[in-house]
Amino acid sequence: MQVPQFRDSAARETFERTGYVVVPRLLADDIPQLQAVYEEMLSGMPATDPYFQIAMTGTNCVGSPELRRHVCAEVARIVAPRLDAVLDDYRFVGAGFRVKQVGADSRLPQHQDPTMVDEDRFWSINIIAPIIDTTVENGALQVVPGSHRIMPKVRSLDLDDRAETYDLHEVIEPLVRTVPLRAGDAIFYYNALLHGSGPNMSTAPRPLVIGTLMSRESPMTVYFRKPGQPRTVERYEVPDDYFNRMEHFDRDHRLRPQIGRRIDDAEDTYALSRDDMIAAFRALAAELS
């Protein structure tokens, strides 16, 4: 897997080994601005907005396309100037808010994000930066260090190839690490890394900034399993703002793109059986102990 060009060599080494790295206080000076944009977003929606109907919600769930575009543009404007201090030779796809509402339904199981580039040739990563402190109580990010080296490289938007499909909870759960962050800290992680979060059992929503970066020269691509041919995926090239253009994100992200173009079909060459994966995770546990 390609490794992003972190300016700090220790950060690059950590990222290559674990699949994530924390950069303390990266957006600390920007928290007042980001909180103001977040409050503007909340005040711009009626109580009936789809945003409020989803336990794990965020900017891409906002019902008004105009408000969605405005918030994403403002968040990206604030975040973008900070990224050059961390990375070389990247493309910033954009950013918005991801919000964990209060309640048990806000738990997010360990999963990989969908594939967004050809991971044999390019890299794609997310940045998360909370605008309030995150804790175990309000659902701080949880990761499985090193899991990007074991799990599949092709992950479709059909959601039939998430980590749950492999029924690996018994070997994954002991490896899960919670990563509490202060407001303004940032964590960068591979899309291929297993990550999730516990439920928000505090008394207030937990907002954070989430954005995507990828190899500068890579197009953004999404994948769907070909009907009747589970080892074959359909590849589509889509615009960088593809997910934020959706009318109804919770429904539309599972549908084949209406914008962009169909590139080709590709074979999924991932060869590990479930038993192979279990053995690999047990070896990873020994490595991390």
LODORO-682677 format. One record per residue (C-alpha): residue in three letters; residue number from 1; x, y, z. Coordinates in steps of 0.25 Angstrom, whole numbers, plus 5000, padded with zeros to 4 digits. Layout:
<rs>
[r ALA; NUM; [X; Y; Z]];
...
</rs>
This chain:
<rs>
[r MET; 1; [5000; 5000; 5000]];
[r GLN; 2; [5005; 5014; 4996]];
[r VAL; 3; [5009; 5023; 5008]];
[r PRO; 4; [5005; 5038; 5009]];
[r GLN; 5; [5017; 5047; 5009]];
[r PHE; 6; [5017; 5052; 5023]];
[r ARG; 7; [5027; 5063; 5026]];
[r ASP; 8; [5031; 5057; 5039]];
[r SER; 9; [5039; 5044; 5037]];
[r ALA; 10; [5034; 5038; 5050]];
[r ALA; 11; [5020; 5041; 5046]];
[r ARG; 12; [5022; 5034; 5033]];
[r GLU; 13; [5028; 5022; 5040]];
[r THR; 14; [5016; 5021; 5050]];
[r PHE; 15; [5006; 5023; 5039]];
[r GLU; 16; [5012; 5012; 5031]];
[r ARG; 17; [5012; 5002; 5042]];
[r THR; 18; [4999; 5005; 5049]];
[r GLY; 19; [4991; 5012; 5038]];
[r TYR; 20; [4988; 5024; 5046]];
[r VAL; 21; [4996; 5036; 5053]];
[r VAL; 22; [4991; 5047; 5062]];
[r VAL; 23; [4996; 5061; 5060]];
[r PRO; 24; [4993; 5069; 5073]];
[r ARG; 25; [4987; 5083; 5073]];
[r LEU; 26; [4987; 5084; 5058]];
[r LEU; 27; [4974; 5092; 5057]];
[r ALA; 28; [4974; 5097; 5071]];
[r ASP; 29; [4974; 5112; 5067]];
[r ASP; 30; [4963; 5109; 5058]];
[r ILE; 31; [4953; 5103; 5068]];
[r PRO; 32; [4945; 5116; 5070]];
[r GLN; 33; [4943; 5118; 5055]];
[r LEU; 34; [4939; 5103; 5053]];
[r GLN; 35; [4929; 5104; 5065]];
[r ALA; 36; [4923; 5116; 5058]];
[r VAL; 37; [4921; 5109; 5045]];
[r TYR; 38; [4915; 5097; 5052]];
[r GLU; 39; [4905; 5106; 5060]];
[r GLU; 40; [4902; 5113; 5047]];
[r MET; 41; [4899; 5099; 5041]];
[r LEU; 42; [4890; 5095; 5052]];
[r SER; 43; [4882; 5109; 5052]];
[r GLY; 44; [4880; 5108; 5037]];
[r MET; 45; [4872; 5095; 5038]];
[r PRO; 46; [4857; 5092; 5042]];
[r ALA; 47; [4855; 5082; 5053]];
[r THR; 48; [4849; 5073; 5042]];
[r ASP; 49; [4863; 5072; 5034]];
[r PRO; 50; [4868; 5058; 5031]];
[r TYR; 51; [4881; 5062; 5038]];
[r PHE; 52; [4873; 5061; 5051]];
[r GLN; 53; [4867; 5047; 5048]];
[r ILE; 54; [4880; 5040; 5048]];
[r ALA; 55; [4889; 5035; 5060]];
[r MET; 56; [4902; 5037; 5052]];
[r THR; 57; [4899; 5049; 5044]];
[r GLY; 58; [4907; 5061; 5038]];
[r THR; 59; [4908; 5071; 5027]];
[r ASN; 60; [4905; 5061; 5016]];
[r CYS; 61; [4892; 5058; 5022]];
[r VAL; 62; [4887; 5072; 5022]];
[r GLY; 63; [4874; 5074; 5014]];
[r SER; 64; [4878; 5087; 5007]];
[r PRO; 65; [4888; 5086; 4996]];
[r GLU; 66; [4891; 5100; 4997]];
[r LEU; 67; [4894; 5100; 5012]];
[r ARG; 68; [4902; 5087; 5010]];
[r ARG; 69; [4911; 5093; 5000]];
[r HIS; 70; [4913; 5106; 5008]];
[r VAL; 71; [4917; 5098; 5021]];
[r CYS; 72; [4926; 5089; 5013]];
[r ALA; 73; [4933; 5101; 5006]];
[r GLU; 74; [4935; 5108; 5020]];
[r VAL; 75; [4940; 5096; 5027]];
[r ALA; 76; [4950; 5093; 5015]];
[r ARG; 77; [4954; 5108; 5015]];
[r ILE; 78; [4958; 5107; 5030]];
[r VAL; 79; [4965; 5093; 5029]];
[r ALA; 80; [4972; 5094; 5016]];
[r PRO; 81; [4983; 5104; 5021]];
[r ARG; 82; [4988; 5095; 5032]];
[r LEU; 83; [4990; 5082; 5023]];
[r ASP; 84; [5003; 5087; 5017]];
[r ALA; 85; [5010; 5086; 5030]];
[r VAL; 86; [5007; 5071; 5031]];
[r LEU; 87; [5007; 5066; 5017]];
[r ASP; 88; [5014; 5067; 5003]];
[r ASP; 89; [5009; 5064; 4990]];
[r TYR; 90; [4994; 5062; 4993]];
[r ARG; 91; [4980; 5066; 4988]];
[r PHE; 92; [4970; 5071; 4998]];
[r VAL; 93; [4956; 5066; 4994]];
[r GLY; 94; [4949; 5074; 5004]];
[r ALA; 95; [4943; 5073; 5018]];
[r GLY; 96; [4930; 5075; 5026]];
[r PHE; 97; [4925; 5071; 5040]];
[r ARG; 98; [4922; 5057; 5045]];
[r VAL; 99; [4913; 5057; 5057]];
[r LYS; 100; [4910; 5046; 5067]];
[r GLN; 101; [4896; 5049; 5073]];
[r VAL; 102; [4893; 5045; 5088]];
[r GLY; 103; [4888; 5030; 5090]];
[r ALA; 104; [4892; 5016; 5088]];
[r ASP; 105; [4889; 5016; 5073]];
[r SER; 106; [4901; 5025; 5071]];
[r ARG; 107; [4910; 5013; 5072]];
[r LEU; 108; [4918; 5011; 5060]];
[r PRO; 109; [4924; 4997; 5058]];
[r GLN; 110; [4938; 4994; 5053]];
[r HIS; 111; [4938; 4996; 5038]];
[r GLN; 112; [4947; 5000; 5026]];
[r ASP; 113; [4943; 5012; 5018]];
[r PRO; 114; [4939; 5010; 5003]];
[r THR; 115; [4951; 5009; 4994]];
[r MET; 116; [4953; 5023; 4987]];
[r VAL; 117; [4966; 5021; 4979]];
[r ASP; 118; [4973; 5009; 4973]];
[r GLU; 119; [4980; 5005; 4986]];
[r ASP; 120; [4991; 4997; 4978]];
[r ARG; 121; [4996; 5010; 4972]];
[r PHE; 122; [4991; 5022; 4980]];
[r TRP; 123; [4986; 5025; 4995]];
[r SER; 124; [4974; 5031; 5001]];
[r ILE; 125; [4973; 5035; 5016]];
[r ASN; 126; [4963; 5043; 5025]];
[r ILE; 127; [4966; 5053; 5035]];
[r ILE; 128; [4957; 5055; 5047]];
[r ALA; 129; [4958; 5067; 5056]];
[r PRO; 130; [4948; 5068; 5068]];
[r ILE; 131; [4943; 5082; 5071]];
[r ILE; 132; [4940; 5078; 5085]];
[r ASP; 133; [4949; 5068; 5094]];
[r THR; 134; [4945; 5053; 5091]];
[r THR; 135; [4945; 5043; 5101]];
[r VAL; 136; [4940; 5029; 5104]];
[r GLU; 137; [4927; 5034; 5109]];
[r ASN; 138; [4924; 5042; 5096]];
[r GLY; 139; [4929; 5032; 5086]];
[r ALA; 140; [4943; 5035; 5083]];
[r LEU; 141; [4949; 5029; 5071]];
[r GLN; 142; [4954; 5014; 5072]];
[r VAL; 143; [4964; 5007; 5063]];
[r VAL; 144; [4970; 4994; 5060]];
[r PRO; 145; [4985; 4997; 5058]];
[r GLY; 146; [4991; 4990; 5046]];
[r SER; 147; [4978; 4985; 5041]];
[r HIS; 148; [4980; 4992; 5027]];
[r ARG; 149; [4991; 4982; 5024]];
[r ILE; 150; [4981; 4970; 5026]];
[r MET; 151; [4967; 4975; 5021]];
[r PRO; 152; [4963; 4976; 5006]];
[r LYS; 153; [4967; 4987; 4997]];
[r VAL; 154; [4954; 4987; 4989]];
[r ARG; 155; [4942; 4991; 4997]];
[r SER; 156; [4929; 4994; 4990]];
[r LEU; 157; [4918; 5004; 4993]];
[r ASP; 158; [4908; 4993; 4993]];
[r LEU; 159; [4913; 4990; 5007]];
[r ASP; 160; [4913; 4975; 5005]];
[r ASP; 161; [4928; 4974; 5008]];
[r ARG; 162; [4929; 4982; 5021]];
[r ALA; 163; [4937; 4976; 5033]];
[r GLU; 164; [4924; 4970; 5038]];
[r THR; 165; [4923; 4961; 5026]];
[r TYR; 166; [4935; 4953; 5031]];
[r ASP; 167; [4930; 4951; 5045]];
[r LEU; 168; [4944; 4954; 5051]];
[r HIS; 169; [4939; 4961; 5064]];
[r GLU; 170; [4945; 4950; 5073]];
[r VAL; 171; [4959; 4953; 5068]];
[r ILE; 172; [4957; 4968; 5065]];
[r GLU; 173; [4951; 4973; 5078]];
[r PRO; 174; [4963; 4970; 5087]];
[r LEU; 175; [4972; 4979; 5077]];
[r VAL; 176; [4963; 4991; 5077]];
[r ARG; 177; [4969; 5004; 5083]];
[r THR; 178; [4961; 5016; 5087]];
[r VAL; 179; [4968; 5029; 5083]];
[r PRO; 180; [4963; 5041; 5091]];
[r LEU; 181; [4966; 5054; 5085]];
[r ARG; 182; [4965; 5069; 5090]];
[r ALA; 183; [4958; 5079; 5082]];
[r GLY; 184; [4967; 5083; 5071]];
[r ASP; 185; [4976; 5070; 5071]];
[r ALA; 186; [4975; 5063; 5057]];
[r ILE; 187; [4976; 5048; 5054]];
[r PHE; 188; [4980; 5044; 5040]];
[r TYR; 189; [4977; 5029; 5036]];
[r TYR; 190; [4976; 5020; 5024]];
[r ASN; 191; [4962; 5018; 5018]];
[r ALA; 192; [4966; 5003; 5019]];
[r LEU; 193; [4968; 5003; 5034]];
[r LEU; 194; [4958; 4997; 5043]];
[r HIS; 195; [4952; 5008; 5051]];
[r GLY; 196; [4939; 5011; 5058]];
[r SER; 197; [4934; 5017; 5071]];
[r GLY; 198; [4925; 5015; 5083]];
[r PRO; 199; [4912; 5021; 5086]];
[r ASN; 200; [4911; 5035; 5091]];
[r MET; 201; [4905; 5034; 5105]];
[r SER; 202; [4908; 5048; 5109]];
[r THR; 203; [4897; 5059; 5109]];
[r ALA; 204; [4901; 5066; 5096]];
[r PRO; 205; [4904; 5063; 5082]];
[r ARG; 206; [4919; 5060; 5078]];
[r PRO; 207; [4923; 5068; 5066]];
[r LEU; 208; [4936; 5067; 5058]];
[r VAL; 209; [4942; 5071; 5045]];
[r ILE; 210; [4944; 5060; 5035]];
[r GLY; 211; [4952; 5061; 5022]];
[r THR; 212; [4958; 5053; 5011]];
[r LEU; 213; [4972; 5054; 5005]];
[r MET; 214; [4978; 5045; 4994]];
[r SER; 215; [4990; 5044; 4984]];
[r ARG; 216; [4990; 5057; 4976]];
[r GLU; 217; [4989; 5050; 4962]];
[r SER; 218; [4979; 5040; 4966]];
[r PRO; 219; [4964; 5041; 4961]];
[r MET; 220; [4954; 5038; 4971]];
[r THR; 221; [4947; 5025; 4968]];
[r VAL; 222; [4936; 5017; 4975]];
[r TYR; 223; [4933; 5002; 4973]];
[r PHE; 224; [4921; 4993; 4972]];
[r ARG; 225; [4920; 4978; 4972]];
[r LYS; 226; [4916; 4973; 4959]];
[r PRO; 227; [4903; 4965; 4960]];
[r GLY; 228; [4905; 4950; 4959]];
[r GLN; 229; [4920; 4952; 4959]];
[r PRO; 230; [4924; 4955; 4974]];
[r ARG; 231; [4939; 4955; 4970]];
[r THR; 232; [4937; 4966; 4959]];
[r VAL; 233; [4935; 4981; 4963]];
[r GLU; 234; [4930; 4992; 4954]];
[r ARG; 235; [4939; 5004; 4955]];
[r TYR; 236; [4933; 5018; 4953]];
[r GLU; 237; [4941; 5031; 4953]];
[r VAL; 238; [4933; 5042; 4961]];
[r PRO; 239; [4935; 5057; 4965]];
[r ASP; 240; [4943; 5060; 4977]];
[r ASP; 241; [4930; 5066; 4984]];
[r TYR; 242; [4922; 5053; 4979]];
[r PHE; 243; [4917; 5049; 4993]];
[r ASN; 244; [4912; 5064; 4997]];
[r ARG; 245; [4904; 5065; 4984]];
[r MET; 246; [4895; 5054; 4988]];
[r GLU; 247; [4880; 5058; 4990]];
[r HIS; 248; [4878; 5047; 5001]];
[r PHE; 249; [4892; 5042; 5006]];
[r ASP; 250; [4887; 5030; 5014]];
[r ARG; 251; [4880; 5025; 5002]];
[r ASP; 252; [4888; 5030; 4990]];
[r HIS; 253; [4902; 5026; 4994]];
[r ARG; 254; [4898; 5011; 4992]];
[r LEU; 255; [4893; 5014; 4978]];
[r ARG; 256; [4901; 5014; 4965]];
[r PRO; 257; [4906; 5028; 4961]];
[r GLN; 258; [4897; 5037; 4953]];
[r ILE; 259; [4909; 5046; 4951]];
[r GLY; 260; [4923; 5043; 4946]];
[r ARG; 261; [4926; 5032; 4937]];
[r ARG; 262; [4928; 5017; 4937]];
[r ILE; 263; [4942; 5013; 4935]];
[r ASP; 264; [4943; 4998; 4934]];
[r ASP; 265; [4942; 4985; 4942]];
[r ALA; 266; [4953; 4980; 4951]];
[r GLU; 267; [4956; 4967; 4958]];
[r ASP; 268; [4956; 4966; 4973]];
[r THR; 269; [4969; 4959; 4975]];
[r TYR; 270; [4968; 4958; 4990]];
[r ALA; 271; [4972; 4944; 4994]];
[r LEU; 272; [4971; 4942; 5009]];
[r SER; 273; [4961; 4933; 5014]];
[r ARG; 274; [4954; 4935; 5027]];
[r ASP; 275; [4964; 4926; 5034]];
[r ASP; 276; [4975; 4933; 5028]];
[r MET; 277; [4970; 4946; 5033]];
[r ILE; 278; [4969; 4941; 5047]];
[r ALA; 279; [4983; 4936; 5047]];
[r ALA; 280; [4988; 4949; 5042]];
[r PHE; 281; [4980; 4956; 5053]];
[r ARG; 282; [4986; 4947; 5063]];
[r ALA; 283; [5000; 4950; 5058]];
[r LEU; 284; [4997; 4965; 5058]];
[r ALA; 285; [4993; 4963; 5073]];
[r ALA; 286; [5006; 4957; 5076]];
[r GLU; 287; [5013; 4968; 5068]];
[r LEU; 288; [5006; 4979; 5076]];
[r SER; 289; [5007; 4973; 5090]];
</rs>
